[in-house]
Each structure stands twice: as C-alpha cells, then as structure tokens.
C-alpha cells in the first residue's frame, strides 16, 4: 500500500500512543507512606496502586471468588492467624513495600518524592517508569 491510500482515524476524548513506555504513580499521606514502608500497608503489584491496611486486605480476600468453582476463593482461612494471612497475601497480586520495590526495581526506574504544602501536610508520590 502506498501512504496515500492510508486513512486517518481520529477519536475524540481518547489518548493513544505507540509508545512502549510504562509508568505508575501512587500518591498518599505521610502517615500512609510510613505505614507502607514499615510493612503495615499493602499495594497491588501491577494494578490500582492504592495502599491498603491489613483489615482492608482481609475484606478484599473474603470477597475474592474462584470463578471456575463459583465459590469464595479463600474458604476456611483463619484471618486472625498471621501465617495464614501471609500465605494468602503471597499468592495474591498484593505485596509489602519491600516486595514492591524489589519487583519494580528489577525492570524499571523508580522514584520517591514528597511535598509539604502550605498547611503543613506532606504528600508522598512514588512509583516506576521505563520501557518494557
């Protein structure tokens, strides 16, 4: 085909690129970031990039469904048992800050920045970027 035969398609309200770049940003309060770094909050490895407390994670796990069997995914888990919680966490797409940084730093450039506003509240932004 010659270039003159090619058609242009323009879609309104859509951002599109041929770029193979990847980027992610998570923003949170200083308190949430400190808890994340201490291992008391969790993040989805490659998804929403929102931080969750242990209690929020347990609720997410309780609602998880095994679609093939059409039943709750984690039947019979004692959520008060840290070993059982950690086992479920390990087989999920969620992780601690240590696992997050280890995973993303193998393939991407990472960043951590903070900003303190006029009212004294500090906001953290962190994530990764690169080509893959």
N, C-alpha and C positions, 0 to 999 in steps of 0.2 A: 504494500500500500504506500502510496505517496502521502506526504504530510498534508497536502491539500485535501485529501479525502477524509482526514480525521475530523471528528466532531468535538466540539467543546460542550461540556455539561456543567452548568452552574447550579448549585443547590443553595438556597438561602438558609442562613442560620446554622450552617454546618462548617466546622473547622476540619480540614483534611490536609494531610501531608504525606509525602512519600518517605519521609524521614524514618530511619530505623532507630532513632534515639528513644531512650526510656528515661522517665523522670518521675519522682514521687516526692510529696511533701506532706508532713504531718505537723500540725500546729497544736500546742497545748499550753496549759498554765505551768508555771514554775513548779508548783506542788505536784502536778501530774507527772511532769518530766522527772522530778526527783524520785517519785514512787516507781516509775518505769525503770530508771537506772538502778534502783535497789532491788528490782525483780518482783515488785508488788503489783505491777500492772503489765498487761499483755497486749500484743499487737498482732494483727493478721499479717502474715509474711508478705503476701503479694496482692492484698485486696484493698479494703477500705482505708487502711492506715489510721484507724481510730484506736485510742487506748481504752482498755477495759480493765476493771478491777476483777479480782478473783470471783467475787459474788456475781458480777455481770457475766463472766465466763461460764460459771456453773449454770446460770439461767440459759445461756446460749446452748450449752451442751445438752441440757434437759430437753430443749425444744428440737434438737437435731433429729432428723428422720433418716432411716435407712430406706431409701426409695425402692430398692429391689424387694425387700421383705415387707415394706409398708408398715413399719413399726419404729418405735423410738430407737435411735442408734445406740444409746448407752444405757441399756436396761440393767438394773441391778447394781449400779455403781454407788458406792458409799461416798457421797460428796464431802463428808466430814473427814475422810481419810486422805491425807496429803499424797500418799503414794499412788492411790487410785486417781486422784485429780491429775497428778503429774503424768501418769501413763496416758490418760485421755488427752491431755494437752500435747504430749509428744507426738501422738498420732494424728493431731489436727493440723490446721493451717495457721495456728496461733503460736506465739512464742514469747520468750522473755527478751529483754533488751540485749543481753549477751548473745543469744542465738540470732536475733535480728541483725546486729552489727556484723557478726561472723558471716552470715549468709550474704548480705548485700555487699560487703566489702570485698568478697571474692570476685564479683563480677562488675561492680560499679564504683564510681567515685561517690563518697559520702560527704555529708555536711551536717553541722550542728551550729545554729546561731540563736542568739537570744536578743530581745529588745525590751527595754524598760520604758514604758510610756510615761506621760506627764503625771498620771495619777499614781505612779509607783508600781503598777502591776507589770510583772515580767512575763513575756510570752516567748516560748521556745518554738523554733522551727527546725525540723531535721528530716533527713531523707537521703535519697540517692539519685544519681543521674549517670548517663553514659550511653553507649551504643551496644546493642546486643541483638 
